[in-house]
């Protein structure tokens, strides 16, 4: 439905309990032009990962090298 409506979905995977969650998000969640999955290694890294995700979403030009 998101693809049909041209919606972009990004993700933020916290790998604390499932080290493969980011791969799952990339395969099944992230859709649309420029979609991405940001990764937090654990709960302590969540705030930094959320900041990176939000900055990527509002930047007028993509930041190269953060994928």
mmJSON file of the N, C-alpha and C atoms, coordinates in Angstrom:
{"data_MODEL":{"atom_site":{
"group_PDB":["ATOM","ATOM","ATOM","ATOM","ATOM","ATOM","ATOM","ATOM","ATOM","ATOM","ATOM","ATOM","ATOM","ATOM","ATOM","ATOM","ATOM","ATOM","ATOM","ATOM","ATOM","ATOM","ATOM","ATOM","ATOM","ATOM","ATOM","ATOM","ATOM","ATOM","ATOM","ATOM","ATOM","ATOM","ATOM","ATOM","ATOM","ATOM","ATOM","ATOM","ATOM","ATOM","ATOM","ATOM","ATOM","ATOM","ATOM","ATOM","ATOM","ATOM","ATOM","ATOM","ATOM","ATOM","ATOM","ATOM","ATOM","ATOM","ATOM","ATOM","ATOM","ATOM","ATOM","ATOM","ATOM","ATOM","ATOM","ATOM","ATOM","ATOM","ATOM","ATOM","ATOM","ATOM","ATOM","ATOM","ATOM","ATOM","ATOM","ATOM","ATOM","ATOM","ATOM","ATOM","ATOM","ATOM","ATOM","ATOM","ATOM","ATOM","ATOM","ATOM","ATOM","ATOM","ATOM","ATOM","ATOM","ATOM","ATOM","ATOM","ATOM","ATOM","ATOM","ATOM","ATOM","ATOM","ATOM","ATOM","ATOM","ATOM","ATOM","ATOM","ATOM","ATOM","ATOM","ATOM","ATOM","ATOM","ATOM","ATOM","ATOM","ATOM","ATOM","ATOM","ATOM","ATOM","ATOM","ATOM","ATOM","ATOM","ATOM","ATOM","ATOM","ATOM","ATOM","ATOM","ATOM","ATOM","ATOM","ATOM","ATOM","ATOM","ATOM","ATOM","ATOM","ATOM","ATOM","ATOM","ATOM","ATOM","ATOM","ATOM","ATOM","ATOM","ATOM","ATOM","ATOM","ATOM","ATOM","ATOM","ATOM","ATOM","ATOM","ATOM","ATOM","ATOM","ATOM","ATOM","ATOM","ATOM","ATOM","ATOM","ATOM","ATOM","ATOM","ATOM","ATOM","ATOM","ATOM","ATOM","ATOM","ATOM","ATOM","ATOM","ATOM","ATOM","ATOM","ATOM","ATOM","ATOM","ATOM","ATOM","ATOM","ATOM","ATOM","ATOM","ATOM","ATOM","ATOM","ATOM","ATOM"],
"id":[1,2,3,4,5,6,7,8,9,10,11,12,13,14,15,16,17,18,19,20,21,22,23,24,25,26,27,28,29,30,31,32,33,34,35,36,37,38,39,40,41,42,43,44,45,46,47,48,49,50,51,52,53,54,55,56,57,58,59,60,61,62,63,64,65,66,67,68,69,70,71,72,73,74,75,76,77,78,79,80,81,82,83,84,85,86,87,88,89,90,91,92,93,94,95,96,97,98,99,100,101,102,103,104,105,106,107,108,109,110,111,112,113,114,115,116,117,118,119,120,121,122,123,124,125,126,127,128,129,130,131,132,133,134,135,136,137,138,139,140,141,142,143,144,145,146,147,148,149,150,151,152,153,154,155,156,157,158,159,160,161,162,163,164,165,166,167,168,169,170,171,172,173,174,175,176,177,178,179,180,181,182,183,184,185,186,187,188,189,190,191,192,193,194,195,196,197,198,199,200,201],
"type_symbol":["N","C","C","N","C","C","N","C","C","N","C","C","N","C","C","N","C","C","N","C","C","N","C","C","N","C","C","N","C","C","N","C","C","N","C","C","N","C","C","N","C","C","N","C","C","N","C","C","N","C","C","N","C","C","N","C","C","N","C","C","N","C","C","N","C","C","N","C","C","N","C","C","N","C","C","N","C","C","N","C","C","N","C","C","N","C","C","N","C","C","N","C","C","N","C","C","N","C","C","N","C","C","N","C","C","N","C","C","N","C","C","N","C","C","N","C","C","N","C","C","N","C","C","N","C","C","N","C","C","N","C","C","N","C","C","N","C","C","N","C","C","N","C","C","N","C","C","N","C","C","N","C","C","N","C","C","N","C","C","N","C","C","N","C","C","N","C","C","N","C","C","N","C","C","N","C","C","N","C","C","N","C","C","N","C","C","N","C","C","N","C","C","N","C","C","N","C","C","N","C","C"],
"label_atom_id":["N","CA","C","N","CA","C","N","CA","C","N","CA","C","N","CA","C","N","CA","C","N","CA","C","N","CA","C","N","CA","C","N","CA","C","N","CA","C","N","CA","C","N","CA","C","N","CA","C","N","CA","C","N","CA","C","N","CA","C","N","CA","C","N","CA","C","N","CA","C","N","CA","C","N","CA","C","N","CA","C","N","CA","C","N","CA","C","N","CA","C","N","CA","C","N","CA","C","N","CA","C","N","CA","C","N","CA","C","N","CA","C","N","CA","C","N","CA","C","N","CA","C","N","CA","C","N","CA","C","N","CA","C","N","CA","C","N","CA","C","N","CA","C","N","CA","C","N","CA","C","N","CA","C","N","CA","C","N","CA","C","N","CA","C","N","CA","C","N","CA","C","N","CA","C","N","CA","C","N","CA","C","N","CA","C","N","CA","C","N","CA","C","N","CA","C","N","CA","C","N","CA","C","N","CA","C","N","CA","C","N","CA","C","N","CA","C","N","CA","C","N","CA","C","N","CA","C","N","CA","C","N","CA","C"],
"label_alt_id":[null,null,null,null,null,null,null,null,null,null,null,null,null,null,null,null,null,null,null,null,null,null,null,null,null,null,null,null,null,null,null,null,null,null,null,null,null,null,null,null,null,null,null,null,null,null,null,null,null,null,null,null,null,null,null,null,null,null,null,null,null,null,null,null,null,null,null,null,null,null,null,null,null,null,null,null,null,null,null,null,null,null,null,null,null,null,null,null,null,null,null,null,null,null,null,null,null,null,null,null,null,null,null,null,null,null,null,null,null,null,null,null,null,null,null,null,null,null,null,null,null,null,null,null,null,null,null,null,null,null,null,null,null,null,null,null,null,null,null,null,null,null,null,null,null,null,null,null,null,null,null,null,null,null,null,null,null,null,null,null,null,null,null,null,null,null,null,null,null,null,null,null,null,null,null,null,null,null,null,null,null,null,null,null,null,null,null,null,null,null,null,null,null,null,null,null,null,null,null,null,null],
"label_comp_id":["UNK","UNK","UNK","UNK","UNK","UNK","UNK","UNK","UNK","UNK","UNK","UNK","UNK","UNK","UNK","UNK","UNK","UNK","UNK","UNK","UNK","UNK","UNK","UNK","UNK","UNK","UNK","UNK","UNK","UNK","UNK","UNK","UNK","UNK","UNK","UNK","UNK","UNK","UNK","UNK","UNK","UNK","UNK","UNK","UNK","UNK","UNK","UNK","UNK","UNK","UNK","UNK","UNK","UNK","UNK","UNK","UNK","UNK","UNK","UNK","UNK","UNK","UNK","UNK","UNK","UNK","UNK","UNK","UNK","UNK","UNK","UNK","UNK","UNK","UNK","UNK","UNK","UNK","UNK","UNK","UNK","UNK","UNK","UNK","UNK","UNK","UNK","UNK","UNK","UNK","UNK","UNK","UNK","UNK","UNK","UNK","UNK","UNK","UNK","UNK","UNK","UNK","UNK","UNK","UNK","UNK","UNK","UNK","UNK","UNK","UNK","UNK","UNK","UNK","UNK","UNK","UNK","UNK","UNK","UNK","UNK","UNK","UNK","UNK","UNK","UNK","UNK","UNK","UNK","UNK","UNK","UNK","UNK","UNK","UNK","UNK","UNK","UNK","UNK","UNK","UNK","UNK","UNK","UNK","UNK","UNK","UNK","UNK","UNK","UNK","UNK","UNK","UNK","UNK","UNK","UNK","UNK","UNK","UNK","UNK","UNK","UNK","UNK","UNK","UNK","UNK","UNK","UNK","UNK","UNK","UNK","UNK","UNK","UNK","UNK","UNK","UNK","UNK","UNK","UNK","UNK","UNK","UNK","UNK","UNK","UNK","UNK","UNK","UNK","UNK","UNK","UNK","UNK","UNK","UNK","UNK","UNK","UNK","UNK","UNK","UNK"],
"label_asym_id":["A","A","A","A","A","A","A","A","A","A","A","A","A","A","A","A","A","A","A","A","A","A","A","A","A","A","A","A","A","A","A","A","A","A","A","A","A","A","A","A","A","A","A","A","A","A","A","A","A","A","A","A","A","A","A","A","A","A","A","A","A","A","A","A","A","A","A","A","A","A","A","A","A","A","A","A","A","A","A","A","A","A","A","A","A","A","A","A","A","A","A","A","A","A","A","A","A","A","A","A","A","A","A","A","A","A","A","A","A","A","A","A","A","A","A","A","A","A","A","A","A","A","A","A","A","A","A","A","A","A","A","A","A","A","A","A","A","A","A","A","A","A","A","A","A","A","A","A","A","A","A","A","A","A","A","A","A","A","A","A","A","A","A","A","A","A","A","A","A","A","A","A","A","A","A","A","A","A","A","A","A","A","A","A","A","A","A","A","A","A","A","A","A","A","A","A","A","A","A","A","A"],
"label_entity_id":["1","1","1","1","1","1","1","1","1","1","1","1","1","1","1","1","1","1","1","1","1","1","1","1","1","1","1","1","1","1","1","1","1","1","1","1","1","1","1","1","1","1","1","1","1","1","1","1","1","1","1","1","1","1","1","1","1","1","1","1","1","1","1","1","1","1","1","1","1","1","1","1","1","1","1","1","1","1","1","1","1","1","1","1","1","1","1","1","1","1","1","1","1","1","1","1","1","1","1","1","1","1","1","1","1","1","1","1","1","1","1","1","1","1","1","1","1","1","1","1","1","1","1","1","1","1","1","1","1","1","1","1","1","1","1","1","1","1","1","1","1","1","1","1","1","1","1","1","1","1","1","1","1","1","1","1","1","1","1","1","1","1","1","1","1","1","1","1","1","1","1","1","1","1","1","1","1","1","1","1","1","1","1","1","1","1","1","1","1","1","1","1","1","1","1","1","1","1","1","1","1"],
"label_seq_id":[1,1,1,2,2,2,3,3,3,4,4,4,5,5,5,6,6,6,7,7,7,8,8,8,9,9,9,10,10,10,11,11,11,12,12,12,13,13,13,14,14,14,15,15,15,16,16,16,17,17,17,18,18,18,19,19,19,20,20,20,21,21,21,22,22,22,23,23,23,24,24,24,25,25,25,26,26,26,27,27,27,28,28,28,29,29,29,30,30,30,31,31,31,32,32,32,33,33,33,34,34,34,35,35,35,36,36,36,37,37,37,38,38,38,39,39,39,40,40,40,41,41,41,42,42,42,43,43,43,44,44,44,45,45,45,46,46,46,47,47,47,48,48,48,49,49,49,50,50,50,51,51,51,52,52,52,53,53,53,54,54,54,55,55,55,56,56,56,57,57,57,58,58,58,59,59,59,60,60,60,61,61,61,62,62,62,63,63,63,64,64,64,65,65,65,66,66,66,67,67,67],
"pdbx_PDB_ins_code":[null,null,null,null,null,null,null,null,null,null,null,null,null,null,null,null,null,null,null,null,null,null,null,null,null,null,null,null,null,null,null,null,null,null,null,null,null,null,null,null,null,null,null,null,null,null,null,null,null,null,null,null,null,null,null,null,null,null,null,null,null,null,null,null,null,null,null,null,null,null,null,null,null,null,null,null,null,null,null,null,null,null,null,null,null,null,null,null,null,null,null,null,null,null,null,null,null,null,null,null,null,null,null,null,null,null,null,null,null,null,null,null,null,null,null,null,null,null,null,null,null,null,null,null,null,null,null,null,null,null,null,null,null,null,null,null,null,null,null,null,null,null,null,null,null,null,null,null,null,null,null,null,null,null,null,null,null,null,null,null,null,null,null,null,null,null,null,null,null,null,null,null,null,null,null,null,null,null,null,null,null,null,null,null,null,null,null,null,null,null,null,null,null,null,null,null,null,null,null,null,null],
"Cartn_x":[0.824,0.0,0.879,1.971,2.849,3.455,3.87,4.464,3.433,2.226,1.165,0.848,0.996,0.697,1.939,3.05,4.328,4.783,4.603,5.046,6.41,7.302,8.606,8.58,8.994,9.082,10.534,11.03,12.368,12.246,13.348,13.313,14.471,14.307,15.383,15.396,16.412,16.522,17.469,17.002,17.834,18.275,19.571,20.091,20.354,19.953,20.237,19.791,18.588,18.043,18.039,18.099,18.085,19.106,20.246,21.354,21.046,19.964,19.585,18.392,17.935,16.736,16.868,18.054,18.237,18.042,18.489,18.294,16.801,16.082,14.635,13.948,14.33,13.738,14.02,15.262,15.606,14.787,14.548,13.822,12.317,11.748,10.297,9.677,10.458,9.884,10.223,11.505,11.948,11.525,10.708,10.256,10.226,10.26,10.161,11.511,11.455,12.68,13.502,14.762,15.664,15.447,14.65,14.389,15.674,15.718,16.905,16.517,17.453,17.307,18.51,18.258,19.313,19.439,20.638,20.894,21.411,20.828,21.35,21.884,23.11,23.71,23.046,22.579,21.909,21.057,20.404,19.513,20.27,21.525,22.319,22.602,22.625,22.909,21.645,20.487,19.228,19.123,19.468,19.335,20.179,21.417,22.274,21.713,21.215,20.651,19.395,18.566,17.36,17.731,18.74,19.202,19.678,20.493,20.97,19.799,18.832,17.666,16.892,16.602,15.842,16.595,17.901,18.692,18.69,18.777,18.727,17.373,16.322,14.984,14.696,15.359,15.081,16.145,17.288,18.343,17.856,18.105,17.69,18.499,19.733,20.587,20.981,20.989,21.367,22.797,23.012,24.353,24.968,26.039,26.681,27.47,27.402,28.236,27.597,26.358,25.72,24.925,24.752,23.973,24.753],
"Cartn_y":[-1.18,0.0,1.26,1.239,2.408,2.692,1.647,1.825,2.396,1.865,2.34,3.813,4.252,5.655,6.533,5.977,6.68,7.237,6.434,6.783,6.149,6.87,6.328,5.947,4.721,4.239,3.948,4.563,4.312,3.531,2.972,2.215,2.54,2.184,2.278,0.957,0.155,-1.171,-1.125,-1.605,-1.726,-3.182,-3.426,-4.78,-5.469,-4.858,-5.39,-6.843,-7.168,-8.507,-9.361,-8.741,-9.472,-8.834,-9.467,-8.902,-8.844,-9.473,-9.475,-8.568,-7.802,-6.992,-5.982,-5.42,-4.453,-5.1,-6.328,-7.024,-7.269,-7.635,-7.825,-6.515,-5.429,-4.125,-3.733,-3.983,-3.629,-4.45,-5.718,-6.604,-6.362,-6.026,-6.02,-4.688,-3.728,-2.479,-1.272,-1.064,0.143,0.087,1.037,1.132,2.589,2.805,4.155,4.71,5.767,6.409,6.918,6.519,6.994,6.391,5.34,4.748,4.152,4.067,3.548,2.966,2.238,1.714,2.186,2.923,3.347,2.262,2.085,1.007,1.558,1.058,1.283,-0.064,-0.097,-1.367,-1.922,-1.019,-1.42,-0.255,-0.446,0.606,1.882,1.743,2.931,3.779,3.156,3.836,4.421,4.161,4.562,6.063,6.884,8.341,8.847,8.358,8.778,8.293,7.06,6.51,7.278,7.631,8.399,9.767,10.383,11.686,11.552,10.522,10.305,10.089,9.298,9.013,10.295,11.067,12.299,13.281,13.408,14.307,13.843,12.54,12.021,12.312,12.26,12.473,13.934,14.867,16.278,16.969,16.324,16.913,17.106,18.273,18.488,17.636,17.332,16.487,15.27,14.087,12.898,12.989,12.474,12.416,11.092,11.172,9.975,9.275,7.956,7.168,6.789,7.142,6.778,5.493,4.919,3.694,2.616],
"Cartn_z":[0.0,0.0,0.0,0.767,0.815,-0.555,-1.242,-2.57,-3.529,-3.499,-4.391,-4.158,-2.927,-2.584,-2.582,-3.043,-3.128,-1.779,-0.75,0.597,0.837,1.457,1.825,3.297,3.579,4.956,5.287,6.341,6.855,8.156,8.59,9.83,10.738,11.998,12.979,13.731,13.471,14.079,15.268,16.407,17.603,17.672,17.524,17.398,18.726,19.809,21.142,21.292,20.888,21.096,19.836,18.665,17.404,16.471,16.329,15.542,14.048,13.594,12.181,11.891,12.874,12.702,11.57,11.392,10.313,8.942,8.757,7.483,7.239,8.283,8.169,7.778,8.44,8.126,6.678,6.208,4.826,3.832,4.161,3.252,3.264,4.433,4.574,4.994,5.426,5.931,5.07,4.806,4.106,2.644,2.234,0.842,0.422,-0.878,-1.418,-1.81,-2.598,-3.069,-1.9,-1.863,-0.825,0.547,0.638,1.962,2.539,3.851,4.531,5.884,6.458,7.815,8.612,9.653,10.569,11.638,12.176,13.124,14.442,15.531,16.883,17.358,17.774,18.204,19.459,20.328,21.564,22.061,23.192,23.71,24.058,24.49,24.813,23.579,22.408,21.144,20.506,21.094,20.481,20.228,21.195,21.041,19.874,19.758,18.648,17.309,17.283,16.048,15.638,16.588,16.288,15.735,16.299,15.798,14.356,14.079,12.709,11.758,12.176,11.334,11.024,12.042,11.832,10.945,11.154,10.309,8.862,8.643,7.269,6.626,7.405,6.866,6.541,7.214,6.963,6.131,5.892,5.075,3.65,3.057,1.668,0.687,1.013,0.189,1.025,0.429,1.197,1.708,2.893,3.473,3.02,2.272,1.723,2.806,2.833,3.732,5.05,5.298,6.562,6.477,5.32,5.199,5.817],
"occupancy":[1.0,1.0,1.0,1.0,1.0,1.0,1.0,1.0,1.0,1.0,1.0,1.0,1.0,1.0,1.0,1.0,1.0,1.0,1.0,1.0,1.0,1.0,1.0,1.0,1.0,1.0,1.0,1.0,1.0,1.0,1.0,1.0,1.0,1.0,1.0,1.0,1.0,1.0,1.0,1.0,1.0,1.0,1.0,1.0,1.0,1.0,1.0,1.0,1.0,1.0,1.0,1.0,1.0,1.0,1.0,1.0,1.0,1.0,1.0,1.0,1.0,1.0,1.0,1.0,1.0,1.0,1.0,1.0,1.0,1.0,1.0,1.0,1.0,1.0,1.0,1.0,1.0,1.0,1.0,1.0,1.0,1.0,1.0,1.0,1.0,1.0,1.0,1.0,1.0,1.0,1.0,1.0,1.0,1.0,1.0,1.0,1.0,1.0,1.0,1.0,1.0,1.0,1.0,1.0,1.0,1.0,1.0,1.0,1.0,1.0,1.0,1.0,1.0,1.0,1.0,1.0,1.0,1.0,1.0,1.0,1.0,1.0,1.0,1.0,1.0,1.0,1.0,1.0,1.0,1.0,1.0,1.0,1.0,1.0,1.0,1.0,1.0,1.0,1.0,1.0,1.0,1.0,1.0,1.0,1.0,1.0,1.0,1.0,1.0,1.0,1.0,1.0,1.0,1.0,1.0,1.0,1.0,1.0,1.0,1.0,1.0,1.0,1.0,1.0,1.0,1.0,1.0,1.0,1.0,1.0,1.0,1.0,1.0,1.0,1.0,1.0,1.0,1.0,1.0,1.0,1.0,1.0,1.0,1.0,1.0,1.0,1.0,1.0,1.0,1.0,1.0,1.0,1.0,1.0,1.0,1.0,1.0,1.0,1.0,1.0,1.0],
"B_iso_or_equiv":[0.0,0.0,0.0,0.0,0.0,0.0,0.0,0.0,0.0,0.0,0.0,0.0,0.0,0.0,0.0,0.0,0.0,0.0,0.0,0.0,0.0,0.0,0.0,0.0,0.0,0.0,0.0,0.0,0.0,0.0,0.0,0.0,0.0,0.0,0.0,0.0,0.0,0.0,0.0,0.0,0.0,0.0,0.0,0.0,0.0,0.0,0.0,0.0,0.0,0.0,0.0,0.0,0.0,0.0,0.0,0.0,0.0,0.0,0.0,0.0,0.0,0.0,0.0,0.0,0.0,0.0,0.0,0.0,0.0,0.0,0.0,0.0,0.0,0.0,0.0,0.0,0.0,0.0,0.0,0.0,0.0,0.0,0.0,0.0,0.0,0.0,0.0,0.0,0.0,0.0,0.0,0.0,0.0,0.0,0.0,0.0,0.0,0.0,0.0,0.0,0.0,0.0,0.0,0.0,0.0,0.0,0.0,0.0,0.0,0.0,0.0,0.0,0.0,0.0,0.0,0.0,0.0,0.0,0.0,0.0,0.0,0.0,0.0,0.0,0.0,0.0,0.0,0.0,0.0,0.0,0.0,0.0,0.0,0.0,0.0,0.0,0.0,0.0,0.0,0.0,0.0,0.0,0.0,0.0,0.0,0.0,0.0,0.0,0.0,0.0,0.0,0.0,0.0,0.0,0.0,0.0,0.0,0.0,0.0,0.0,0.0,0.0,0.0,0.0,0.0,0.0,0.0,0.0,0.0,0.0,0.0,0.0,0.0,0.0,0.0,0.0,0.0,0.0,0.0,0.0,0.0,0.0,0.0,0.0,0.0,0.0,0.0,0.0,0.0,0.0,0.0,0.0,0.0,0.0,0.0,0.0,0.0,0.0,0.0,0.0,0.0],
"pdbx_formal_charge":[null,null,null,null,null,null,null,null,null,null,null,null,null,null,null,null,null,null,null,null,null,null,null,null,null,null,null,null,null,null,null,null,null,null,null,null,null,null,null,null,null,null,null,null,null,null,null,null,null,null,null,null,null,null,null,null,null,null,null,null,null,null,null,null,null,null,null,null,null,null,null,null,null,null,null,null,null,null,null,null,null,null,null,null,null,null,null,null,null,null,null,null,null,null,null,null,null,null,null,null,null,null,null,null,null,null,null,null,null,null,null,null,null,null,null,null,null,null,null,null,null,null,null,null,null,null,null,null,null,null,null,null,null,null,null,null,null,null,null,null,null,null,null,null,null,null,null,null,null,null,null,null,null,null,null,null,null,null,null,null,null,null,null,null,null,null,null,null,null,null,null,null,null,null,null,null,null,null,null,null,null,null,null,null,null,null,null,null,null,null,null,null,null,null,null,null,null,null,null,null,null],
"auth_seq_id":[1,1,1,2,2,2,3,3,3,4,4,4,5,5,5,6,6,6,7,7,7,8,8,8,9,9,9,10,10,10,11,11,11,12,12,12,13,13,13,14,14,14,15,15,15,16,16,16,17,17,17,18,18,18,19,19,19,20,20,20,21,21,21,22,22,22,23,23,23,24,24,24,25,25,25,26,26,26,27,27,27,28,28,28,29,29,29,30,30,30,31,31,31,32,32,32,33,33,33,34,34,34,35,35,35,36,36,36,37,37,37,38,38,38,39,39,39,40,40,40,41,41,41,42,42,42,43,43,43,44,44,44,45,45,45,46,46,46,47,47,47,48,48,48,49,49,49,50,50,50,51,51,51,52,52,52,53,53,53,54,54,54,55,55,55,56,56,56,57,57,57,58,58,58,59,59,59,60,60,60,61,61,61,62,62,62,63,63,63,64,64,64,65,65,65,66,66,66,67,67,67],
"auth_comp_id":["UNK","UNK","UNK","UNK","UNK","UNK","UNK","UNK","UNK","UNK","UNK","UNK","UNK","UNK","UNK","UNK","UNK","UNK","UNK","UNK","UNK","UNK","UNK","UNK","UNK","UNK","UNK","UNK","UNK","UNK","UNK","UNK","UNK","UNK","UNK","UNK","UNK","UNK","UNK","UNK","UNK","UNK","UNK","UNK","UNK","UNK","UNK","UNK","UNK","UNK","UNK","UNK","UNK","UNK","UNK","UNK","UNK","UNK","UNK","UNK","UNK","UNK","UNK","UNK","UNK","UNK","UNK","UNK","UNK","UNK","UNK","UNK","UNK","UNK","UNK","UNK","UNK","UNK","UNK","UNK","UNK","UNK","UNK","UNK","UNK","UNK","UNK","UNK","UNK","UNK","UNK","UNK","UNK","UNK","UNK","UNK","UNK","UNK","UNK","UNK","UNK","UNK","UNK","UNK","UNK","UNK","UNK","UNK","UNK","UNK","UNK","UNK","UNK","UNK","UNK","UNK","UNK","UNK","UNK","UNK","UNK","UNK","UNK","UNK","UNK","UNK","UNK","UNK","UNK","UNK","UNK","UNK","UNK","UNK","UNK","UNK","UNK","UNK","UNK","UNK","UNK","UNK","UNK","UNK","UNK","UNK","UNK","UNK","UNK","UNK","UNK","UNK","UNK","UNK","UNK","UNK","UNK","UNK","UNK","UNK","UNK","UNK","UNK","UNK","UNK","UNK","UNK","UNK","UNK","UNK","UNK","UNK","UNK","UNK","UNK","UNK","UNK","UNK","UNK","UNK","UNK","UNK","UNK","UNK","UNK","UNK","UNK","UNK","UNK","UNK","UNK","UNK","UNK","UNK","UNK","UNK","UNK","UNK","UNK","UNK","UNK"],
"auth_asym_id":["A","A","A","A","A","A","A","A","A","A","A","A","A","A","A","A","A","A","A","A","A","A","A","A","A","A","A","A","A","A","A","A","A","A","A","A","A","A","A","A","A","A","A","A","A","A","A","A","A","A","A","A","A","A","A","A","A","A","A","A","A","A","A","A","A","A","A","A","A","A","A","A","A","A","A","A","A","A","A","A","A","A","A","A","A","A","A","A","A","A","A","A","A","A","A","A","A","A","A","A","A","A","A","A","A","A","A","A","A","A","A","A","A","A","A","A","A","A","A","A","A","A","A","A","A","A","A","A","A","A","A","A","A","A","A","A","A","A","A","A","A","A","A","A","A","A","A","A","A","A","A","A","A","A","A","A","A","A","A","A","A","A","A","A","A","A","A","A","A","A","A","A","A","A","A","A","A","A","A","A","A","A","A","A","A","A","A","A","A","A","A","A","A","A","A","A","A","A","A","A","A"],
"auth_atom_id":["N","CA","C","N","CA","C","N","CA","C","N","CA","C","N","CA","C","N","CA","C","N","CA","C","N","CA","C","N","CA","C","N","CA","C","N","CA","C","N","CA","C","N","CA","C","N","CA","C","N","CA","C","N","CA","C","N","CA","C","N","CA","C","N","CA","C","N","CA","C","N","CA","C","N","CA","C","N","CA","C","N","CA","C","N","CA","C","N","CA","C","N","CA","C","N","CA","C","N","CA","C","N","CA","C","N","CA","C","N","CA","C","N","CA","C","N","CA","C","N","CA","C","N","CA","C","N","CA","C","N","CA","C","N","CA","C","N","CA","C","N","CA","C","N","CA","C","N","CA","C","N","CA","C","N","CA","C","N","CA","C","N","CA","C","N","CA","C","N","CA","C","N","CA","C","N","CA","C","N","CA","C","N","CA","C","N","CA","C","N","CA","C","N","CA","C","N","CA","C","N","CA","C","N","CA","C","N","CA","C","N","CA","C","N","CA","C","N","CA","C","N","CA","C","N","CA","C","N","CA","C","N","CA","C"],
"pdbx_PDB_model_num":[1,1,1,1,1,1,1,1,1,1,1,1,1,1,1,1,1,1,1,1,1,1,1,1,1,1,1,1,1,1,1,1,1,1,1,1,1,1,1,1,1,1,1,1,1,1,1,1,1,1,1,1,1,1,1,1,1,1,1,1,1,1,1,1,1,1,1,1,1,1,1,1,1,1,1,1,1,1,1,1,1,1,1,1,1,1,1,1,1,1,1,1,1,1,1,1,1,1,1,1,1,1,1,1,1,1,1,1,1,1,1,1,1,1,1,1,1,1,1,1,1,1,1,1,1,1,1,1,1,1,1,1,1,1,1,1,1,1,1,1,1,1,1,1,1,1,1,1,1,1,1,1,1,1,1,1,1,1,1,1,1,1,1,1,1,1,1,1,1,1,1,1,1,1,1,1,1,1,1,1,1,1,1,1,1,1,1,1,1,1,1,1,1,1,1,1,1,1,1,1,1]
}}}
